[in-house]
Amino acid sequence: MIRAGFIGCGNMGGALAAVAARSVGGEQILTADHNPGKLEALRSAWGTVPSSAAECAAKAPVLFLGVKPQMLRAAAEEIRPELEAREDRPLIVSMAAGVPASAVAELLGGARILRIMPNTPVAVGAGVLLYAPGPEVTPEDEADFLTLMDGAGVCVKLEEAKLDMGSAVTGCGPAFVCLFLEAMTDAGVRCGLPRDKAALFALHTFAGTAQLALTTGTDPAVLRAAVCSPGGSTIEGVAALEEHGARAAMLAAVDAAYRRTLELGK
């Protein structure tokens, strides 16, 4: 039995196809992509079934569209005849940034749309997957979707109007975190640490601090203050970060990412 089809198996689409395969079994997952190598890699790793966009659209009860916003119209033109020929109406899961569910539905002839914004850590089961069901999505549809994405990490339901806002933090955030990780690693090297040790220390410090905040529910500002002893090394470092605009830079980065997301959807 086919449970889902994935059209577009790049970094994100492929990661979600792998999540679905882990959740329900690869033999129930169809995959389609213009690059046969990506399909073979998924088949080899997770047992998914290489297919075509047309077959995915014709057979899958849940159809994930992992195509970029600028490629969405072409993809829709390719699969719309198959969708219109069906007696049922599959659930379409769109991950096109900035493109409203209503626009996707129009391209696909009135399909039922559930929009998602995942981030790259879903590949290791530690991601954040934001989702917004369209008005015609039933509770049963939502349950099926959540079963498929059970191994992605944290799945958070949002109203669609806030989906792109959230994605500016969760979807773009891994790049911002990696930039800070690079900088902290370089800083350790500058102090005299070997690069491999500096990178290890930075990675575990980021991961451990995030886990501490999640586990205890403590506001990051409180955790930061707890490390800053009066007149100590940490408060001196925090002052340097503030002086060089670290906080303002992050505010600007998230705001720029959000505005660009809105532009991509036009």
N, C-alpha and C positions, 0 to 999 in steps of 0.2 A: 504493500500500500504506500502510495506517495503522500507524504505529509506536507512538503514545502518545496518550492523551486526558488533558485537564486539566479537572477539575471545580473551579471556584473560581479565577478569574483576577484576584484583587486584586493588591496590591503584590508579594507573594511568589510566588503561583501564576502570575501573569502574567510575572514575571521568569524563572521556571523554564521556562515555555512558550516564551519567547523563546530561552533557552539551548538547548532541545531543537530548536527550529526552525533555529537556526544550525548545530547539529550534524548534523542529518539531512535538513533541508529542511522548510519550513513546510507544504507540501502533505501531509506525512505526520503532521501534528499536529492533532488535534481539540481545540477549546476550548469550554467551557461556563461561563456565568456569568449571574446574574440581571440584570446590567447589560449590555445590548447594546453600549453604547459601548466597553466594555473589549474585547469580542470584535472589534469593527471596528478598534480601534486596533492590536491584535495582527495582524489580517489585513493591514492597510495596511503595517505596519512589517516584518512577517516572513513574510507569506504563509500564515499558519495558517488553518485551516478552522473557521469558526463552526459550532457544533453545539449539542446539548442534553446534559444529564446522562445521559439514557436512552440516547442514541446512543453517547456515549462508553463507557458501561458495557457496551453490547452489542457494540462493535466493537474497542475498543482492547486490544492485548495487554499494554500497561503503562498503568495508570490512576493518575494522580496526584490525590489528594484534597487540595485547597488550602482546606479549610474550617476554621473555628475550632472548638476543642474543644466548645463549647456548641452548635454547629450540626451536629456529626458524626452524631448519632442521626437527625435529620431527613433528612440527605443519604443516610445508609445505607438508610433506609426507601424512599427514592425510587429508588435504583439496585439494591437487592437482587434484585427480581424479574428484572431484566435479566441480572444476574450468574448467577442460578440457572438461567436458561433456556439458558445457553451450554453447549456441549459441552466447551470448554476451561476452564481456570482462569487468568484473567489475574493478573498481578502487580499488587498494590495498593500504591502508594507513599503512605504517610500522613505528613503534616507537622503533625498535630494535637499541639500541645505537651502533654506530660504524660500522654497517653493510651497505655497499653501496647499493643503489637501484639496481644496476646491479646484485649483488649477490642475492638479494631477488627475482628479476625477474627470474633469472636462476633456483632457487629452485622451483618456481611456474610455470615453463613452459612458460616463456615469458610474464608474466603479466605486466600490466601498474601500475607503482609504484609511490606513492607520499610519501616521507619520512617526518616524523615529530619528533620534540623534544619538548614536553610540560614540564611544571613544575607543582608542586603540587598545587600552588594557583589557577589553573584553576578550582579546586573544588568549589571555592567561586566566580568565575567570575573575578578574579584579577590576572590571570596568564599571562605568556608569552608562546606562542605556535609558535615555529619556524617551517617553512615547506619549502620543496624543491621539486617541481614537477619534475618527470622524463620526458624524451624527448617525450614520447607518451601521456602525460597528456594534455588534451585539456582545453581551457578556460572555457568550460562548466563544465568539471570535477572540476576545481579549484573553480568555483562559487558554485557548489554543496557542496564541502568540506567546504568552508567558511560559507555557510548557516548552516550546521550541527554544526560548531564550533563557531557560532556567540556569544554564551554566555561564551566563555572560558576566555576572557580578550583581550589581544593584540596579533593578529596573524601577524607574520612578515615573509615575503618571502625572502629566502636566496638561493644563489647558493649552491649546495650540498657540495662543497669542504669546505664551511665555517660552515656547520651545526653542526658538532661536536665541533668546536671552540666555537660557540655560546652557545651550550649546557653546556659547562664547566662553563659558567657564569650563564645562566638561569636555567638549569636543576639541576645542583649541588648547585647553589647559595643558595637556601632556607636552606640547611643544614648549610652552612657557616654563614648565617644570624642568624639562631637559636643558633649557638654556641656563637656568639657575644651577642645575647639577654640573653642567660643563664649567660654569664660572667658579663654583665651589671647588671642583677638582683642580682647576688651574691655580686657584688660590693656595690649595694645599701643596701643589708642586712648587709654587713660588716660595713657600715657607721652607721647602727642602724635602718634602715627602716624595717617595717614588710614585709615579703616576698611577700604577695599579692600586696601591694602597690608598691614595687620595680619592680615587674613584669609588673604591669600596666603602670608605668612610662616609663619603657624601651620599651614596645611594642608601646605605643603612640608616643614616641620620634622617634623611627625608622620609623614608618608609616608616621608621620607628616613631618619629614624631607624629606623623599622620595617624598611625595605629593607636598611639597614646590618646590623641584627641578623640578618635572614634570610639575607643573602648571606654574612656572615662566620661565622654560627653562634655569635656571641659573646653571652654572658649579658647581658641588659639592665643588670644591676647593675654589670657591668664597664664597659660603655659609659658609664653614668652617672658612675662614678668617674673615667673618663678625661677628662671635661669639667670636673670639679671641681678646679680648681687651689687649692692651699693659700691660704686667706685671700682667695679671689677672689669674683667676683660670683655665679658659679653656685652654689657651696656655700652662699652666703648665701640665695639663692633656694630651694634645696633645704631648708635649715633652716626657712624660712618655710612651705613646703608641709607639712613634718612637724609643725610647730607648729600648723598649722590643720587637721590631721587628714586630709590628702589620701589617705594610704595606708589609714587606717582606713575612710575613706568608701568607697573602692573595694572593700575587703573586705566591707563591709556591703552594698554595692549588689549584688554578685554573689551573696552569700548570700541576700538578700531575693528576688532574681529566681529563684533555684533553688527556694526554698520556695514561692513563688507558682506556679511551674510545676507542682509536685507537687499543689498545691491545685486547679488547673484540670483536672487529670486525674481527679479524684474524681467 
